[in-house]
Amino acid sequence: MAFFTHHVLRTLSSAARNAAIKHVTVIGGGLMGSGIAQVVAVTGHSVVLVDTSEDILKNSTRAIEGSLKRVVKKKFADKPEAGEEFVQKVLKNISTSTDAASVVKNTDLVVEAIVENLKIKQDLFSTLDKVAPENTIFASNTSSLPIADIARATARVDRFGGLHFFNPVPMMKLVEVIKAPATSQQTFAALLEFSRVLGKHPVSCKDTPGFIVNRLLVPYLMEAIRLHERGHGSKEDIDVAMKLGAGYPMGPFELLDYVGLDTCKFIIDGWHEVEPENPLFAPSPLLNKLVAESKLGKKTGEGFYKHN
Ligand SMILES: NC(=O)c1ccc[n+]([C@@H]2O[C@H](COP(=O)([O-])OP(=O)(O)OC[C@H]3O[C@@H](n4cnc5c(N)ncnc54)[C@H](O)[C@@H]3O)[C@@H](O)[C@H]2O)c1
């Protein structure tokens, strides 16, 4: 009986939480925001994607449509009409806007994926805080800024958490769900549940630099650069060694080119500023040189390697 009651309560509260997050606003229609909007729409939520211009939003919608069509090509290989129907159904769940303040009035959750700048994120959330309903949850997809620092621009620190997705969002299963000191248990539970509803695997994280994945990954990537700088191995050998010896799908230099050298530098510089004595966070002259030369990786055609 006790089990039954507990089970029913759990099911009810989970249903209530599902019911709570139906309308989502994603702010930032770049790489991450488009991917987040896509998975939110695929799982049957209505989503408004916000960016600063109609042109950017057209590109976001085009990127989402392209990504959906790639999925459909595989999933509906022998039923192309059903595939097209699926794409249109998902696209119907997505609308766009250049005015965040006007759309959040009717939203259960705001997921922010704009430029990685504390002041700009704070300004955005401070504006939205004044117009969003009381119960709207705010979440940031920041990779390197403390959630608490962004949240303090609002009067809803208890309804504020982190939802850290991975690129490419439709493919990557993981979401790091971040509980800042002021995040309420109810908000945290709602964010965990929402991630599951998206078909992702959430892990719980504290509001500490790099959460789990980047806290381990970025020092590893920096250590690979330092190893190479000291002349202990060529980029090619280090990449092959980690693929064949550690079973990693990409070597560290391949991964650095994929992530973007500027992104890696931005993260490590931020951590170095906070903990200058920590050797894991020390800057690298080689990384700084490549970034100064605008060799940022795949996106600029050259990083540690040349790309086509
Ligand atoms: N790229 C990654 O692999 C990755 C992974 C996880 C988390 N993140 C985080 O996600 C966020 C976005 O990263 P991205 O790679 O998608 O960046 P991006 O540059 O591709 O996209 C950012 C978008 O935000 C828009 N924007 C900027 N200011 C805005 C504002 N005030 N209002 C509305 N839109 C605004 C820009 O026009 C741009 O389209 C960052 O916080 C980043 O740290 C990135």
The ligand as a Gaussian input file, in Angstrom:
#p B3LYP/6-31G(d) Opt

LIG

0 1
 N       29.476000      25.546000     -29.268000
 C       29.471000      24.575000     -28.365000
 O       29.989000      23.472000     -28.578000
 C       28.780000      24.796000     -27.032000
 C       28.474000      23.665000     -26.239000
 C       27.773000      23.848000     -25.039000
 C       27.426000      25.138000     -24.640000
 N       27.741000      26.215000     -25.425000
 C       27.291000      27.557000     -24.962000
 O       26.101000      27.885000     -25.675000
 C       26.037000      29.303000     -25.867000
 C       25.891000      29.600000     -27.352000
 O       26.960000      29.031000     -28.069000
 P       26.904000      28.801000     -29.661000
 O       28.096000      27.975000     -29.989000
 O       25.555000      28.379000     -30.058000
 O       27.140000      30.297000     -30.172000
 P       26.749000      30.934000     -31.590000
 O       27.670000      32.097000     -31.776000
 O       26.661000      29.884000     -32.654000
 O       25.254000      31.487000     -31.353000
 C       24.942000      32.535000     -30.474000
 C       23.700000      33.243000     -31.038000
 O       23.195000      34.135000     -30.054000
 C       22.744000      35.308000     -30.700000
 N       22.686000      36.387000     -29.728000
 C       23.727000      37.067000     -29.160000
 N       23.244000      37.960000     -28.267000
 C       21.892000      37.832000     -28.265000
 C       20.836000      38.460000     -27.545000
 N       21.087000      39.414000     -26.634000
 N       19.559000      38.079000     -27.788000
 C       19.289000      37.120000     -28.687000
 N       20.254000      36.467000     -29.392000
 C       21.533000      36.832000     -29.189000
 C       23.745000      35.531000     -31.824000
 O       23.213000      36.357000     -32.857000
 C       23.998000      34.079000     -32.285000
 O       23.119000      33.705000     -33.336000
 C       27.257000      29.879000     -25.193000
 O       26.943000      30.254000     -23.883000
 C       28.237000      28.685000     -25.182000
 O       29.166000      28.774000     -24.126000
 C       28.389000      26.068000     -26.611000

